């Protein structure tokens, strides 16, 4: 590693420490609003396995969404938003 890169890394670590301790404001803040996947699934009255199969994802993926480790994206996020607002239509369309 080049000396300049190492110094930049140390500066970043020092900044992170100051932000963590409240001595420095972060340059940007990321807000995360997870979709309530478990609530959507429960409103459809299906198990994790059934719901994962219905929307075409693995059970592991669904569990990661429900536990907040991952966030649904793209078409899956769009489908979940539709299911949140109109669960009966989604159930009728996707029920296997």
C-alpha positions in Angstrom: 0.0 0.0 0.0 1.3 3.4 -0.9 2.1 5.8 1.9 -0.5 8.3 0.8 -3.2 5.6 0.7 -2.3 4.5 4.2 -2.5 8.1 5.5 -5.9 8.5 3.8 -7.1 5.3 5.5 -5.9 6.4 8.9 -7.7 9.8 8.4 -10.9 7.9 7.5 -10.6 5.8 10.6 -10.1 8.9 12.8 -13.1 10.5 11.2 -15.3 7.4 11.8 -14.2 7.4 15.4 -15.1 11.1 15.9 -18.5 10.5 14.2 -19.2 7.5 16.4 -18.3 9.5 19.5 -20.5 12.4 18.4 -17.6 14.8 18.0 -18.1 15.2 14.2 -21.2 15.2 12.0 -21.3 12.7 9.2 -20.9 14.0 5.7 -24.0 12.1 4.6 -26.7 10.0 6.2 -28.3 7.0 4.6 -31.9 6.4 5.7 -33.2 2.8 5.5 -36.9 2.2 5.4 -37.4 -1.5 5.2 -40.5 -2.9 3.6 -42.5 -4.8 6.2 -42.1 -8.1 4.4 -43.1 -10.3 7.3 -46.3 -8.3 7.8 -47.1 -8.5 4.1 -46.6 -12.3 4.1 -48.7 -12.7 7.3 -51.5 -10.7 5.8 -51.6 -13.2 2.9 -51.7 -16.0 5.5 -48.9 -18.0 3.9 -45.7 -19.5 5.3 -42.2 -18.3 4.4 -41.7 -21.2 2.1 -45.1 -20.6 0.3 -44.4 -16.9 0.0 -40.9 -17.3 -1.3 -42.2 -19.8 -3.9 -45.0 -17.4 -4.9 -42.7 -14.4 -5.6 -39.9 -16.5 -7.0 -37.1 -16.0 -4.4 -35.3 -18.4 -2.1 -36.4 -18.9 1.5 -33.0 -17.6 2.5 -33.6 -14.3 0.6 -37.0 -13.9 2.1 -35.6 -14.5 5.6 -32.9 -12.0 5.0 -35.5 -9.4 4.0 -37.7 -10.2 7.0 -34.8 -10.0 9.5 -33.5 -6.7 8.0 -30.2 -8.1 6.8 -31.0 -7.4 3.1 -33.5 -5.1 1.3 -35.6 -6.1 -1.6 -34.8 -4.3 -4.8 -36.2 -3.9 -8.3 -39.2 -6.0 -9.4 -39.3 -7.8 -6.0 -39.7 -4.4 -4.2 -42.4 -3.3 -6.6 -44.3 -6.6 -6.1 -44.0 -6.3 -2.3 -45.3 -2.7 -2.5 -48.3 -3.9 -4.5 -48.9 -6.7 -2.1 -48.8 -4.3 0.8 -51.6 -2.2 -0.7 -53.6 -4.9 -2.4 -52.9 -8.3 -0.9 -56.0 -10.0 -2.3 -55.1 -9.2 -5.9 -51.5 -10.4 -5.4 -52.7 -13.6 -3.8 -55.2 -14.3 -6.6 -52.6 -13.7 -9.2 -49.6 -15.5 -7.7 -51.1 -18.3 -5.6 -49.7 -21.6 -6.8 
